[in-house]
C-alpha cells in the first residue's frame, strides 16, 4: 500500500447517532490523499454497525476494550502512516475543505501544527448563533484575548480556544516528538497543545479567520462531574505551564502569590455571602491585575 499524505484518526465511543456523519465528512474531503483510521473504544451501542456499513478502501476499523479517549487517540496515532495526522472526535464534523485548507496553511506558514476556528452545533446539527449563548461568550472572550496579546502560549493560559482534539492537524513527526496524549480525561487536548507550542513556539498556527470544523455541544453536559473535574484539571494545567514559562528563581513568588489571591477570593466570597450579599466588591480586580502583570512579564522575557 502506498503511503497516504494524511492520516485521519477517529476515536469512537457510543456515538451511533453521530459517527456516520463524522466518517462521511472525512470521505467527502476535497483532498482525497488520506487514510481514515477509526478506533472503536469498546462501544456498547450500534457504533460498530454504523462504521462497518462503509466499504471505502481508505477506511480502516479497529476495535478495543474500553480504555478512554486519550488511549484511543494514542493507538490511532500509532497506526497512522501519513506524513500528517488529523484527529476527529466521533461526534464532530469536518467542513468539506478542511484537510485541503490546513495542509496549505502548514506548507505556506512552515508550520508543524495548525488549527482553525470552529462552528458550534447541537445534537440536531443546528448552529448556536446567539452571541449571548454561554459557549459563544466564552469562546469570544478567549479569541479577543488572543487578538490583544498576539501570543499563542499566553492566550492559551487564558483559555483553550483550540476548543477540541478534533481541531488538531499536525506533522506526524512533530506529534511523535511531542509524545502521547496524557491521561487527563477532559483536557488531554489542552495539555497537548501546550506541549506542542512549548516545543515548536514559532511553528504552531491559528487560522482564526477560517471556520473548518463543526464542534458538537451536547446540551445538559455542562454540569456534574465534568464541571468539577474539568476545572480541577484546568487549574493544575494552568499552574504547570504558567510556572514552566517563568525562570526558576521567580517561580516560588508567582506560585505563592497566585495561590494566596485565590484563597483570598474564596475567603472574601464567604464573608460577602454572610455579611454583604449585595456587594459587588472583592478581590477579583487584584486577581485580574496580577494575571495581566504576569502575562506582560512573560511576554517581555520570551520576546
C-alpha angles and dihedrals in degrees: 000000000000117000112261119227094227132029114204113200121201116187104201129196127163095327100130089146097050109026093080095058089044092054093043091052089059096045090051095055118135087228106063102179096105147099121225116218114192115188113192108209097209098295115193097195128064095290093115092050091052093049093048092056088075115086099181110138091223092064119089119186126204130178128203138168112268111288103154129259101285093054090046092053091046091053091049091051089049089056095046118114099179129107088234130040125210124183128209125180112224094248097048129080135217122225109243094255100040099111093044094051096044092047090052091048092051092052097041095047097037087236128161093199133026136175134182139212116275141225113228114221136175130231090281094051092254114146119238098233101160105112089210093056106120097241092048091052091050094047094045090052091053093046092048090052090052092050089050098049099030091207122112098206093048092046093050089055085063095049146322101268090166080073101192147020086249088072096064120109115166148150110274091227091055092047091054092046090054090051133224126327111271126243097260104129097209105021108039089119092052092052091046095054091048089054091046093052092044092053097039104025095168099036104062114092134191116209092205094167095058128071105202103154135061105217114200118221112195110213114233094027096099096084134056128040095349092055091058103031093042092054092046090053090045091054092050093048095049090048092049098050096036090056091043089061093053125080113256095251093060101041096088091053094052093043095049095043096047092046091051092050090053089050090050091051091053092045094048090046090057092046092049090049090056101036113014109025092161096048118113094195124106146118096292093101089055091049091050092048092050092048093049093046092048093049092048089051093049092048091050092050096049095043 
